[in-house]
Amino acid sequence: MMSSSGPFSVVVSDFRMPGMNGMQLIAELKRLRPAMPVVLISGWSVPAAGYPSQRPQPDGLLSKPVSSSQLAATLVQVMHATR
């Protein structure tokens, strides 16, 4: 998937993808880089509380379609929250 280091400071991913889902991706990313903020984007209905039974939780959660201003605001929020 990735090495435990890399030149990026946030991950933005779709919830559904081949081979694993977004929650599995978050679990693996947090195992490798616990402080890495992760934003998930879903075309499916996203509950207001996120996915409370799943751990770890995404740092940001957006529903499609996502505007550039929504994405930018979420990135600013998660980057400030994880510092």
C-alpha positions as CSV (number, residue, x, y, z in Angstrom):
1,M,0.0,0.0,0.0
2,M,2.6,2.6,1.1
3,S,5.7,2.9,3.1
4,S,5.4,4.3,6.6
5,S,6.8,7.7,5.5
6,G,6.0,9.9,2.6
7,P,5.8,13.5,1.4
8,F,2.2,14.1,2.1
9,S,0.3,15.4,5.1
10,V,-3.3,14.3,4.5
11,V,-5.1,11.5,2.6
12,V,-8.4,12.1,0.7
13,S,-10.1,8.9,-0.5
14,D,-13.3,7.6,-1.8
15,F,-15.2,5.2,0.6
16,R,-15.7,2.6,-2.1
17,M,-12.8,1.3,-4.1
18,P,-11.5,-2.1,-5.4
19,G,-9.8,-4.3,-2.8
20,M,-10.7,-2.5,0.4
21,N,-13.2,0.1,1.6
22,G,-12.4,3.5,3.2
23,M,-12.6,2.2,6.8
24,Q,-10.1,-0.5,6.0
25,L,-7.9,2.1,4.4
26,I,-8.1,4.3,7.5
27,A,-7.2,1.4,9.8
28,E,-4.1,0.6,7.7
29,L,-3.1,4.3,7.4
30,K,-3.5,4.9,11.2
31,R,-1.5,1.7,11.9
32,L,1.4,3.1,9.7
33,R,1.0,6.8,10.5
34,P,-1.3,7.4,13.5
35,A,-1.3,11.2,13.2
36,M,-2.1,11.1,9.5
37,P,-5.5,12.9,8.9
38,V,-7.8,11.0,6.6
39,V,-10.9,12.5,4.8
40,L,-13.4,10.1,3.2
41,I,-15.7,11.0,0.4
42,S,-18.8,8.8,-0.2
43,G,-21.5,8.7,-2.8
44,W,-23.7,6.8,-0.4
45,S,-25.7,8.3,2.3
46,V,-23.4,9.3,5.1
47,P,-24.9,9.4,8.6
48,A,-24.5,12.7,10.5
49,A,-22.5,10.9,13.2
50,G,-20.2,9.2,10.7
51,Y,-19.6,5.5,11.2
52,P,-19.6,5.3,15.1
53,S,-19.2,1.5,15.2
54,Q,-16.1,1.7,13.1
55,R,-12.7,2.4,14.6
56,P,-10.6,4.4,13.8
57,Q,-12.9,7.1,12.5
58,P,-12.1,9.4,9.5
59,D,-11.0,12.9,10.5
60,G,-13.3,14.3,7.8
61,L,-16.3,12.9,6.0
62,L,-17.9,14.4,2.9
63,S,-20.9,13.3,0.8
64,K,-20.7,13.5,-3.0
65,P,-21.0,15.7,-4.9
66,V,-18.3,17.7,-3.1
67,S,-17.6,21.3,-4.1
68,S,-14.1,22.6,-4.0
69,S,-15.0,25.0,-1.2
70,Q,-16.4,22.0,0.9
71,L,-13.2,20.1,0.3
72,A,-11.0,23.1,1.1
73,A,-12.9,23.8,4.4
74,T,-12.7,20.2,5.4
75,L,-8.9,20.0,4.7
76,V,-8.3,23.2,6.7
77,Q,-10.4,21.8,9.6
78,V,-8.7,18.4,9.7
79,M,-5.2,19.8,9.3
80,H,-5.7,22.2,12.2
81,A,-7.4,19.6,14.4
82,T,-4.5,17.1,14.0
83,R,-1.7,19.6,14.9
